[in-house]
Structures are given as C-alpha cells and as structure tokens.
C-alpha cells in the first residue's frame, strides 16, 4: 500500500542521515519533498500541512540542530509525528462484560462489509467469544446468501428473516435470539448504497436507536483515497461512529486514507483488511505502520504472525530435537509448511529492520510451485533417508529425482536449503529462554525457523 510513499520518504530522509550538520535550508528542502510525497499519496491537505509544520518546528529546535546526529534526530521526529497523525497506540474494541456486545457494520456498497464482518467474527471466536452474524441488507440481491456463505466459512451462525422484514425488526429479534442461544457478540451487517442518500442514513440511524450498539464500525475502501475521507465525515455526522476498518489495503492504494482518517474525523482505525482470506484482518498499530513506512521494520508483527502460524507443541518438540542434534527432513518440511502460513515472503521481509528498504528485494515473490516440489521430493524419500539425510548420495539422489518428477539439481538444492535451515534453527535455539532473551521477549516460545 505505501510502497511509493515509503520509497520517497526513505530517499529524502537518507540524504539527511549522512550529514554531520544540518542547516535550515536542508530542513526546508527535505520538508518540501516530504510534503509532495504525502500529497501524491493522497493524504488530506490539512493533515499534510499540520504534519510538516510540526516536524519543521521540532527539527529546527536547538536540541536537533546542535545534536551530534541531527539527521537521525529528524528521522526520529518524522517517525513520531507519523504515529501522532495516525493515533497513539492501538484502539481495542469495546466489549460489554455484563451482557451482549453489539457491533454495527456500516459503509457504502462494495466497501467489503460482509467479508469484514466474517473476518471480525472469526477473530472474536478465536478470542473465546460466541459471535452471531445478522443479515440486515435486505436490498442487495443475494446479500443474505453471501453472509450465510461467509458465516459457514468461519463456522459462525447467521440470523436472518428474509428480505421482506424491516431491518429494525430483524436486529431486535436477533438480540433476543442471541440471548436464547448464548451468543455474546452480535455483528450487524447493514445495507450499503453506491452513494450516500437520506434513505440509507435514516435506516442506519433507526438501527442505532433500536439496539444502541457498543461499536459502530465504518468500513472504508482504501482504494478510494480522498473519497474515503468524505464518506467518513458524513457517516460520522449521522451515526457518531466509534472506529474504522480499512479494507482492500492489499490493493494498489496510495495509503492517504490511513494517514488522514484520525485527524479529519477524530476516530481511530481499528483494523486493516489485508487480503481475501478470512484470517487476514490485522489490528491497526500506528507505531508499527510508521516504522514500516520509514523502512524501520516491524518485528512485533513478525512475532505475532509466527505465534499464530506455528504450533507451540511442535516448537517445543523441535527444541528438544535440536538439543539432541536430531533435526531431520520431516521436521524441515513441517517448518516450511508453517512458514507458508505466515503469509507471502515479500511481506515478511518488509517487516525486518534493515531489509524492508532494500531495493534489491522489492517485488520478491516465492513461487508456490516450489513448495509442491519440496513436498514431492521429501515424500519420494524412504523413512530412513528423511530421518538421516546424510546418507543421500549420488544413486539415491537420482532415484528421488525420478520418483518426485524433478531433477537431481532440485534434490541437491533442497538438501542444501535443509542444511542451511538446520544451522539457522540451531542458532535461534541457542538464544536464551528467559522472558527478556530470545526473539522479542517471546518467553519460552521460540520461532522455529
């Protein structure tokens, strides 16, 4: 989403980093470049103006100008001001501990409300909640069916009363149904329109008055840029929204909405919908986003992805194997399959400090076929070969290549990758086991790769 903006900001700030002394002219030139980069990324003009003024005022202070590393100080200021315009800290969902929590999902047609409702339901279910999806879009053809398909895919029940019952009555009955069936979260999928009109807003206001939702979440398409800000202003005016979920951020969006929303409507971005899969809903962390934009990496997100993707029991077993020098090709295959669950490699690399800004790695993609080849090669080995790869010599390599439909070269390549991975895992496993040791304070849990 921020690729172009990120490149431009990093290029501009790298010119400052190398300077032992900064002048006011240096700051002016850099801020003009930053300003243009933000405007080209479709960031709201008022937000850009405020951001530049704040950075400039702080950068020209004596503390920075007289510093031994003024360039680094300016980068630090830009990072802090980026966090400030996106909101300090993550904004969690308001959960009613004494009864049913009601979330109202609203937005224009095509913003991805139904899919996002399913993703949020899945996330809440994972957190131990019992969500109920409510079909209140009675106008769009097949809207109810779409929600049912989504609900089935995340194993969450859907409450519907057809397309003839008024939405206000549907939500009232849904709350009764939730109370009877032990659902503690009600997610209302409301109707959208291609544009904002009085009929749509009146209906949403009536739903709000009927159930007094704990959260009114506005779904915004990140691809619409400045239009997303206008939509947010209007919905907030009518409904007093509590937060925003930005969808389609994995598309070719310039990112302006992410940097503008908080400042323009004074409402937090709570989640980012980052792909089509039902588990691709990320909690929005302004500090992590700012670090990624400036190429500083995002280690905490990598750790969270690892904790979600890797089985802790397998990780503990792996540690035992490593201590016994017993990491074999079956373990190798299991680790690769779990790494695959963490998401595309290019996205992970962008989160690693010092690597995200490496232009040589831009656009790096991993061919999914490679995983198929690896599985085929390992499965073509005997049990003895998988447990003791050192015995795989010339004739065995030829047999494995023929059995897997690949080549001896691919078998050699796999064995080399296995050997490198074994060394790397050994290195990680040798890190401490205390809370402050190891990777990012993960405690006893280790990233098994």
Secondary structure, 3 states (H helix, E strand, C coil): CCHHHHHHHHHHHHHHHCCCCCCHHHHHHHHHHHHHHHHHCCCCHHHHHHHHHHHHHHHCCHHHHCCCCHHHHHHHHHHHHHHHHHCCCCCCCCCCCCCCEEEEEECCCCCCHHHHHHHHHHHHHHCCCCEEEEECCCCCCCHHHHHHHHHHHCCCCEECCCCCCCHHHHHHHHHHHHHHHCCCEEEEECCCCCCCCHHHHHHHHHHHHHHCCCEEEEEEEHHHCHHHHHHHHHHHHHHCCCEEEEECCCCCCCCHHHHHHHHHHCCCEEEEECCCCCCCEEECCHHHHHHHHCCCCCHHHHHHHHHHHCCHHHHHHHHHHHHCCCCCHHHHHHHHHHHHHCCCHHHHHHCCCCCCCCHHHCCCCCCHHHHHHHHHHHHCCCHHHHHCHHHCCHHHHHHHHHHHCCCHHHHHHHHHHHHHHHHHHHHHHCCCCCCCCCCCCCCCCCCCC
